[in-house]
Amino acid sequence: MPRVRTSKVEYPEGWAVIEETLNSFDGKMREAVNESDDGKRICEASWPIFKIAHQKSRYIYDLYYKKKEISKELYDFCVDQNYVDKNLIAKWKKPGYERLCCLRCIQPRDHNFGTNCLCRVPRESREVKVLECIQCGCKGCASGD
């Protein structure tokens, strides 16, 4: 009979500080996934999931880079365990992408004419002032807004 492997994860020091918040984000994510999509457009069904994933990544990013309240070990643990989107955080560190909502908004293959999403255009430059991104539901994540 084969041995049963148990996965014991060792949590780094400071995990207790962020554990409750991450658990609440996981609960919200479960609710968003199980939520009925009756009466919604196909693209609208995934908007709450993108929003919660963004909030969770932004929470860890702010704690580590802005407030410096968590250690590098705890930040690396969150990245390794996929609690955050490391590619999105990498973009937030670059100038002009500080408020980026999701990576799909900057991928030219997902948009007409090989450009960025309309939410990346500053509000002053838009003809229509109130607009939602088709990809994630963002109303504007340009750094100039």
Solvent accessible surface area in square Angstrom, and as a share of the most:
residue,aa,sasa,rsa
1,M,230,1.03
2,P,117,0.74
3,R,224,0.82
4,V,133,0.76
5,R,228,0.83
6,T,107,0.62
7,S,104,0.67
8,K,182,0.77
9,V,61,0.35
10,E,161,0.72
11,Y,115,0.44
12,P,31,0.19
13,E,163,0.73
14,G,30,0.29
15,W,22,0.08
16,A,85,0.66
17,V,99,0.57
18,I,0,0.00
19,E,68,0.31
20,E,140,0.63
21,T,41,0.24
22,L,1,0.00
23,N,84,0.43
24,S,55,0.36
25,F,21,0.09
26,D,40,0.21
27,G,21,0.20
28,K,99,0.42
29,M,41,0.18
30,R,150,0.55
31,E,125,0.56
32,A,12,0.09
33,V,92,0.53
34,N,122,0.62
35,E,91,0.41
36,S,72,0.47
37,D,81,0.42
38,D,124,0.64
39,G,93,0.89
40,K,76,0.32
41,R,132,0.48
42,I,171,0.87
43,C,37,0.22
44,E,45,0.20
45,A,34,0.27
46,S,38,0.25
47,W,35,0.12
48,P,37,0.23
49,I,61,0.31
50,F,54,0.22
51,K,127,0.54
52,I,16,0.08
53,A,39,0.30
54,H,47,0.21
55,Q,64,0.29
56,K,23,0.10
57,S,2,0.01
58,R,52,0.19
59,Y,56,0.21
60,I,0,0.00
61,Y,13,0.05
62,D,39,0.20
63,L,10,0.05
64,Y,44,0.17
65,Y,68,0.26
66,K,125,0.53
67,K,124,0.52
68,K,154,0.65
69,E,108,0.48
70,I,15,0.08
71,S,48,0.31
72,K,114,0.48
73,E,115,0.52
74,L,1,0.00
75,Y,18,0.07
76,D,51,0.27
77,F,23,0.10
78,C,0,0.00
79,V,27,0.16
80,D,107,0.55
81,Q,83,0.37
82,N,126,0.65
83,Y,50,0.19
84,V,13,0.07
85,D,55,0.28
86,K,124,0.52
87,N,85,0.44
88,L,7,0.04
89,I,1,0.01
90,A,46,0.36
91,K,54,0.23
92,W,2,0.01
93,K,110,0.47
94,K,99,0.42
95,P,117,0.73
96,G,35,0.34
97,Y,63,0.24
98,E,73,0.33
99,R,102,0.37
100,L,0,0.00
101,C,17,0.10
102,C,8,0.05
103,L,41,0.21
104,R,96,0.35
105,C,0,0.00
106,I,27,0.14
107,Q,54,0.24
108,P,72,0.45
109,R,197,0.72
110,D,45,0.23
111,H,37,0.17
112,N,117,0.60
113,F,195,0.81
114,G,50,0.48
115,T,74,0.43
116,N,76,0.39
117,C,7,0.04
118,L,92,0.46
119,C,4,0.02
120,R,34,0.12
121,V,50,0.29
122,P,48,0.30
123,R,94,0.34
124,E,131,0.59
125,S,81,0.53
126,R,15,0.05
127,E,173,0.78
128,V,92,0.53
129,K,108,0.46
130,V,121,0.70
131,L,56,0.28
132,E,72,0.32
133,C,4,0.02
134,I,114,0.58
135,Q,22,0.10
136,C,14,0.08
137,G,17,0.17
138,C,22,0.13
139,K,104,0.44
140,G,9,0.09
141,C,4,0.02
142,A,4,0.03
143,S,44,0.29
144,G,59,0.56
145,D,53,0.28
